[in-house]
Amino acid sequence: MILDKLFRRNPFKAVAANLYEQIVAQARQPVFYLEVAVPDTVDGRYEMVALHAFLVMRRLKQEGKKGQELSQAVFDSMFADMDHSIREIGVGDLSVGKRIKAMAEVFYGRVIAYETALDGTRDETLSEALARNHYGTLEQPPALEVLDQMAAYIRKADAFLKAQGYEELLQGTVQFPKFEEDA
């Protein structure tokens, strides 16, 4: 029984990889870098991937235990890709684990900030959470209108994903709304 668990293949691995690929594709949309001041840097790209991964994982967790398992598989795909990317840019093997751990901690912090802002369980608004976290590497956060545009997109994407059928997600397909300035 224990050996079965150790050697069992994750049934969600391929589905999660497909979902993660679509998360990355959405995160790389030029509109985010051109219209809402996301820095076109390693940090800025990580923030966009993390944001979209958070939104998908948030949706999946609504589906109970199986949804949580798929959410975990998406997380695992994301950090396997991060590990690969860090190694690809030349970070030494001894430093990779520390960097991945730091990235995971940052991700969990973002999850808490965005989730509480979306759920309205804290006084901090989504725009404030974005200024502090998503745009935290900038010397100055973007103008309030830009933060509000990004926050409106996140709310729209959150609602869009909530309306998306779980069966579609189980097939490895996720759809995001288009970013529109008047979102």
Phi and psi in degrees as GROMACS dihedral restraints (atoms count N, CA, C in turn):
[ dihedral_restraints ]
;  ai    aj    ak    al  type     phi  dphi    fc
    3     4     5     6     1   -63.9    20    10
    4     5     6     7     1   -42.3    20    10
    6     7     8     9     1   -63.4    20    10
    7     8     9    10     1   -34.3    20    10
    9    10    11    12     1   -60.4    20    10
   10    11    12    13     1   -43.2    20    10
   12    13    14    15     1   -67.5    20    10
   13    14    15    16     1   -39.4    20    10
   15    16    17    18     1   -65.8    20    10
   16    17    18    19     1   -38.4    20    10
   18    19    20    21     1  -104.4    20    10
   19    20    21    22     1     3.2    20    10
   21    22    23    24     1   -71.0    20    10
   22    23    24    25     1   134.7    20    10
   24    25    26    27     1   -77.2    20    10
   25    26    27    28     1   138.5    20    10
   27    28    29    30     1   -68.5    20    10
   28    29    30    31     1   117.1    20    10
   30    31    32    33     1   -67.3    20    10
   31    32    33    34     1   -16.6    20    10
   33    34    35    36     1   -97.6    20    10
   34    35    36    37     1    -1.1    20    10
   36    37    38    39     1   -58.3    20    10
   37    38    39    40     1   -48.8    20    10
   39    40    41    42     1   -68.1    20    10
   40    41    42    43     1   -40.8    20    10
   42    43    44    45     1   -62.6    20    10
   43    44    45    46     1   -45.7    20    10
   45    46    47    48     1   -62.1    20    10
   46    47    48    49     1   -39.6    20    10
   48    49    50    51     1   -62.5    20    10
   49    50    51    52     1   -41.0    20    10
   51    52    53    54     1   -64.6    20    10
   52    53    54    55     1   -44.7    20    10
   54    55    56    57     1   -61.4    20    10
   55    56    57    58     1   -44.1    20    10
   57    58    59    60     1   -63.1    20    10
   58    59    60    61     1   -39.7    20    10
   60    61    62    63     1   -59.4    20    10
   61    62    63    64     1   -40.0    20    10
   63    64    65    66     1   -72.8    20    10
   64    65    66    67     1   -33.0    20    10
   66    67    68    69     1   -60.9    20    10
   67    68    69    70     1   -47.5    20    10
   69    70    71    72     1   -62.9    20    10
   70    71    72    73     1   -42.3    20    10
   72    73    74    75     1   -60.2    20    10
   73    74    75    76     1   -42.4    20    10
   75    76    77    78     1   -67.1    20    10
   76    77    78    79     1   -41.6    20    10
   78    79    80    81     1   -64.0    20    10
   79    80    81    82     1   -23.9    20    10
   81    82    83    84     1   -91.6    20    10
   82    83    84    85     1     3.8    20    10
   84    85    86    87     1   -58.5    20    10
   85    86    87    88     1   126.1    20    10
   87    88    89    90     1   -57.1    20    10
   88    89    90    91     1   -27.1    20    10
   90    91    92    93     1   -56.2    20    10
   91    92    93    94     1   -35.1    20    10
   93    94    95    96     1   -66.5    20    10
   94    95    96    97     1   -35.4    20    10
   96    97    98    99     1   -83.9    20    10
   97    98    99   100     1   -27.6    20    10
   99   100   101   102     1   -92.7    20    10
  100   101   102   103     1   -35.0    20    10
  102   103   104   105     1  -103.0    20    10
  103   104   105   106     1   -29.5    20    10
  105   106   107   108     1  -123.9    20    10
  106   107   108   109     1    28.1    20    10
  108   109   110   111     1    59.2    20    10
  109   110   111   112     1    25.3    20    10
  111   112   113   114     1   -69.1    20    10
  112   113   114   115     1   127.1    20    10
  114   115   116   117     1   -63.8    20    10
  115   116   117   118     1   132.4    20    10
  117   118   119   120     1   -85.1    20    10
  118   119   120   121     1    68.6    20    10
  120   121   122   123     1  -132.7    20    10
  121   122   123   124     1   174.5    20    10
  123   124   125   126     1   -58.3    20    10
  124   125   126   127     1   -44.2    20    10
  126   127   128   129     1   -64.8    20    10
  127   128   129   130     1   -43.8    20    10
  129   130   131   132     1   -63.2    20    10
  130   131   132   133     1   -40.9    20    10
  132   133   134   135     1   -68.2    20    10
  133   134   135   136     1   -39.4    20    10
  135   136   137   138     1   -60.3    20    10
  136   137   138   139     1   -44.7    20    10
  138   139   140   141     1   -59.2    20    10
  139   140   141   142     1   -40.3    20    10
  141   142   143   144     1   -69.2    20    10
  142   143   144   145     1   -41.4    20    10
  144   145   146   147     1   -63.9    20    10
  145   146   147   148     1   -46.6    20    10
  147   148   149   150     1   -60.7    20    10
  148   149   150   151     1   -41.4    20    10
  150   151   152   153     1   -61.8    20    10
  151   152   153   154     1   -48.6    20    10
  153   154   155   156     1   -70.2    20    10
  154   155   156   157     1   -35.0    20    10
  156   157   158   159     1   -63.8    20    10
  157   158   159   160     1   -43.5    20    10
  159   160   161   162     1   -56.3    20    10
  160   161   162   163     1   -46.1    20    10
  162   163   164   165     1   -62.2    20    10
  163   164   165   166     1   -41.9    20    10
  165   166   167   168     1   -67.9    20    10
  166   167   168   169     1   -44.3    20    10
  168   169   170   171     1   -63.5    20    10
  169   170   171   172     1   -38.4    20    10
  171   172   173   174     1   -59.3    20    10
  172   173   174   175     1   -43.8    20    10
  174   175   176   177     1   -64.4    20    10
  175   176   177   178     1   -44.8    20    10
  177   178   179   180     1   -63.3    20    10
  178   179   180   181     1   -36.2    20    10
  180   181   182   183     1   -65.9    20    10
  181   182   183   184     1   -15.9    20    10
  183   184   185   186     1   -70.7    20    10
  184   185   186   187     1   -12.0    20    10
  186   187   188   189     1   -98.0    20    10
  187   188   189   190     1    17.7    20    10
  189   190   191   192     1    78.0    20    10
  190   191   192   193     1  -153.7    20    10
  192   193   194   195     1   -59.3    20    10
  193   194   195   196     1   -46.9    20    10
  195   196   197   198     1   -65.0    20    10
  196   197   198   199     1   -38.7    20    10
  198   199   200   201     1   -64.8    20    10
  199   200   201   202     1   -38.3    20    10
  201   202   203   204     1   -66.8    20    10
  202   203   204   205     1   -36.3    20    10
  204   205   206   207     1   -66.2    20    10
  205   206   207   208     1   -41.3    20    10
  207   208   209   210     1   -67.1    20    10
  208   209   210   211     1   -38.9    20    10
  210   211   212   213     1   -58.8    20    10
  211   212   213   214     1   -44.0    20    10
  213   214   215   216     1   -63.2    20    10
  214   215   216   217     1   -38.4    20    10
  216   217   218   219     1   -66.7    20    10
  217   218   219   220     1   -35.3    20    10
  219   220   221   222     1   -65.5    20    10
  220   221   222   223     1   -45.1    20    10
  222   223   224   225     1   -56.2    20    10
  223   224   225   226     1   -47.0    20    10
  225   226   227   228     1   -61.6    20    10
  226   227   228   229     1   -41.3    20    10
  228   229   230   231     1   -62.6    20    10
  229   230   231   232     1   -42.7    20    10
  231   232   233   234     1   -60.6    20    10
  232   233   234   235     1   -47.8    20    10
  234   235   236   237     1   -78.7    20    10
  235   236   237   238     1   -22.4    20    10
  237   238   239   240     1   -67.0    20    10
  238   239   240   241     1   -39.7    20    10
  240   241   242   243     1   -66.7    20    10
  241   242   243   244     1   -40.5    20    10
  243   244   245   246     1   -62.9    20    10
  244   245   246   247     1   -43.2    20    10
  246   247   248   249     1   -57.9    20    10
  247   248   249   250     1   -48.9    20    10
  249   250   251   252     1   -60.3    20    10
  250   251   252   253     1   -44.7    20    10
  252   253   254   255     1   -63.8    20    10
  253   254   255   256     1   -41.5    20    10
  255   256   257   258     1   -63.8    20    10
  256   257   258   259     1   -42.5    20    10
  258   259   260   261     1   -65.1    20    10
  259   260   261   262     1   -37.9    20    10
  261   262   263   264     1   -65.4    20    10
  262   263   264   265     1   -31.9    20    10
  264   265   266   267     1   -85.4    20    10
  265   266   267   268     1     3.4    20    10
  267   268   269   270     1   100.9    20    10
  268   269   270   271     1    11.1    20    10
  270   271   272   273     1   -71.1    20    10
  271   272   273   274     1   134.1    20    10
  273   274   275   276     1   -66.5    20    10
  274   275   276   277     1   151.1    20    10
  276   277   278   279     1   -53.4    20    10
  277   278   279   280     1   -36.7    20    10
  279   280   281   282     1   -69.8    20    10
  280   281   282   283     1   -24.5    20    10
  282   283   284   285     1   -93.8    20    10
  283   284   285   286     1   -17.6    20    10
  285   286   287   288     1   -59.4    20    10
  286   287   288   289     1   -48.7    20    10
  288   289   290   291     1   -57.0    20    10
  289   290   291   292     1   -43.3    20    10
  291   292   293   294     1   -64.1    20    10
  292   293   294   295     1   -41.1    20    10
  294   295   296   297     1   -67.6    20    10
  295   296   297   298     1   -41.3    20    10
  297   298   299   300     1   -64.1    20    10
  298   299   300   301     1   -41.4    20    10
  300   301   302   303     1   -60.7    20    10
  301   302   303   304     1   -44.5    20    10
  303   304   305   306     1   -63.4    20    10
  304   305   306   307     1   -40.9    20    10
  306   307   308   309     1   -65.0    20    10
  307   308   309   310     1   -38.8    20    10
  309   310   311   312     1   -65.5    20    10
  310   311   312   313     1   -40.7    20    10
  312   313   314   315     1   -63.6    20    10
  313   314   315   316     1   -41.3    20    10
  315   316   317   318     1   -61.7    20    10
  316   317   318   319     1   -44.1    20    10
  318   319   320   321     1   -59.9    20    10
  319   320   321   322     1   -47.5    20    10
  321   322   323   324     1   -61.7    20    10
  322   323   324   325     1   -36.8    20    10
  324   325   326   327     1   -63.1    20    10
  325   326   327   328     1   -41.0    20    10
  327   328   329   330     1   -64.1    20    10
  328   329   330   331     1   -42.7    20    10
  330   331   332   333     1   -57.1    20    10
  331   332   333   334     1   -47.6    20    10
  333   334   335   336     1   -62.7    20    10
  334   335   336   337     1   -46.8    20    10
  336   337   338   339     1   -63.0    20    10
  337   338   339   340     1   -47.2    20    10
  339   340   341   342     1   -72.1    20    10
  340   341   342   343     1   -38.7    20    10
  342   343   344   345     1   -65.0    20    10
  343   344   345   346     1   -45.4    20    10
  345   346   347   348     1   -68.0    20    10
  346   347   348   349     1   -34.0    20    10
  348   349   350   351     1   -69.0    20    10
  349   350   351   352     1   -42.9    20    10
  351   352   353   354     1   -66.3    20    10
  352   353   354   355     1   -37.2    20    10
  354   355   356   357     1   -83.6    20    10
  355   356   357   358     1   -11.2    20    10
  357   358   359   360     1    71.3    20    10
  358   359   360   361     1    28.3    20    10
  360   361   362   363     1   -93.3    20    10
  361   362   363   364     1     2.4    20    10
  363   364   365   366     1  -137.0    20    10
  364   365   366   367     1   165.9    20    10
  366   367   368   369     1   -74.3    20    10
  367   368   369   370     1   -24.0    20    10
  369   370   371   372     1   -67.4    20    10
  370   371   372   373     1   131.8    20    10
  372   373   374   375     1   -81.8    20    10
  373   374   375   376     1   165.6    20    10
  375   376   377   378     1   -62.8    20    10
  376   377   378   379     1   -38.3    20    10
  378   379   380   381     1   -62.0    20    10
  379   380   381   382     1   -40.6    20    10
  381   382   383   384     1   -67.0    20    10
  382   383   384   385     1   -41.1    20    10
  384   385   386   387     1   -63.1    20    10
  385   386   387   388     1   -39.5    20    10
  387   388   389   390     1   -64.3    20    10
  388   389   390   391     1   -44.6    20    10
  390   391   392   393     1   -59.1    20    10
  391   392   393   394     1   -42.5    20    10
  393   394   395   396     1   -74.6    20    10
  394   395   396   397     1   -39.3    20    10
  396   397   398   399     1  -102.7    20    10
  397   398   399   400     1   -65.2    20    10
  399   400   401   402     1   -61.5    20    10
  400   401   402   403     1   -40.0    20    10
  402   403   404   405     1  -105.9    20    10
  403   404   405   406     1    18.5    20    10
  405   406   407   408     1   -63.9    20    10
  406   407   408   409     1   -20.3    20    10
  408   409   410   411     1   -84.3    20    10
  409   410   411   412     1    -9.2    20    10
  411   412   413   414     1   -80.7    20    10
  412   413   414   415     1   149.2    20    10
  414   415   416   417     1   -62.7    20    10
  415   416   417   418     1   -41.0    20    10
  417   418   419   420     1  -127.5    20    10
  418   419   420   421     1   131.8    20    10
  420   421   422   423     1   -66.4    20    10
  421   422   423   424     1   157.4    20    10
  423   424   425   426     1   -64.8    20    10
  424   425   426   427     1   170.5    20    10
  426   427   428   429     1   -59.0    20    10
  427   428   429   430     1   154.3    20    10
  429   430   431   432     1   -56.2    20    10
  430   431   432   433     1   -36.1    20    10
  432   433   434   435     1   -61.6    20    10
  433   434   435   436     1   -39.2    20    10
  435   436   437   438     1   -67.9    20    10
  436   437   438   439     1   -44.3    20    10
  438   439   440   441     1   -60.7    20    10
  439   440   441   442     1   -41.8    20    10
  441   442   443   444     1   -66.4    20    10
  442   443   444   445     1   -35.4    20    10
  444   445   446   447     1   -64.0    20    10
  445   446   447   448     1   -44.4    20    10
  447   448   449   450     1   -66.2    20    10
  448   449   450   451     1   -42.0    20    10
  450   451   452   453     1   -62.1    20    10
  451   452   453   454     1   -40.6    20    10
  453   454   455   456     1   -63.8    20    10
  454   455   456   457     1   -39.7    20    10
  456   457   458   459     1   -62.2    20    10
  457   458   459   460     1   -43.7    20    10
  459   460   461   462     1   -63.1    20    10
  460   461   462   463     1   -43.4    20    10
  462   463   464   465     1   -63.0    20    10
  463   464   465   466     1   -41.8    20    10
  465   466   467   468     1   -63.4    20    10
  466   467   468   469     1   -44.9    20    10
  468   469   470   471     1   -64.5    20    10
  469   470   471   472     1   -39.7    20    10
  471   472   473   474     1   -61.2    20    10
  472   473   474   475     1   -46.8    20    10
  474   475   476   477     1   -66.2    20    10
  475   476   477   478     1   -40.4    20    10
  477   478   479   480     1   -60.8    20    10
  478   479   480   481     1   -44.7    20    10
  480   481   482   483     1   -68.9    20    10
  481   482   483   484     1   -36.7    20    10
  483   484   485   486     1   -60.8    20    10
  484   485   486   487     1   -33.2    20    10
  486   487   488   489     1   -81.3    20    10
  487   488   489   490     1   -13.9    20    10
  489   490   491   492     1   -74.8    20    10
  490   491   492   493     1   136.0    20    10
  492   493   494   495     1   -67.3    20    10
  493   494   495   496     1   141.6    20    10
  495   496   497   498     1   -64.6    20    10
  496   497   498   499     1   -35.0    20    10
  498   499   500   501     1   -59.4    20    10
  499   500   501   502     1   -39.2    20    10
  501   502   503   504     1   -63.2    20    10
  502   503   504   505     1   -43.0    20    10
  504   505   506   507     1   -64.3    20    10
  505   506   507   508     1   -39.3    20    10
  507   508   509   510     1   -65.0    20    10
  508   509   510   511     1   -21.5    20    10
  510   511   512   513     1   -85.4    20    10
  511   512   513   514     1    -2.8    20    10
  513   514   515   516     1    88.1    20    10
  514   515   516   517     1    22.1    20    10
  516   517   518   519     1  -118.8    20    10
  517   518   519   520     1   125.8    20    10
  519   520   521   522     1  -128.1    20    10
  520   521   522   523     1   141.3    20    10
  522   523   524   525     1  -121.6    20    10
  523   524   525   526     1   144.0    20    10
  525   526   527   528     1  -119.7    20    10
  526   527   528   529     1   153.7    20    10
  528   529   530   531     1   -74.5    20    10
  529   530   531   532     1   159.1    20    10
  531   532   533   534     1   -74.7    20    10
  532   533   534   535     1   146.7    20    10
  534   535   536   537     1   -77.6    20    10
  535   536   537   538     1   130.5    20    10
  537   538   539   540     1  -131.0    20    10
  538   539   540   541     1   140.5    20    10
  540   541   542   543     1   -60.0    20    10
  541   542   543   544     1   -26.9    20    10
  543   544   545   546     1   -99.7    20    10
  544   545   546   547     1    23.4    20    10
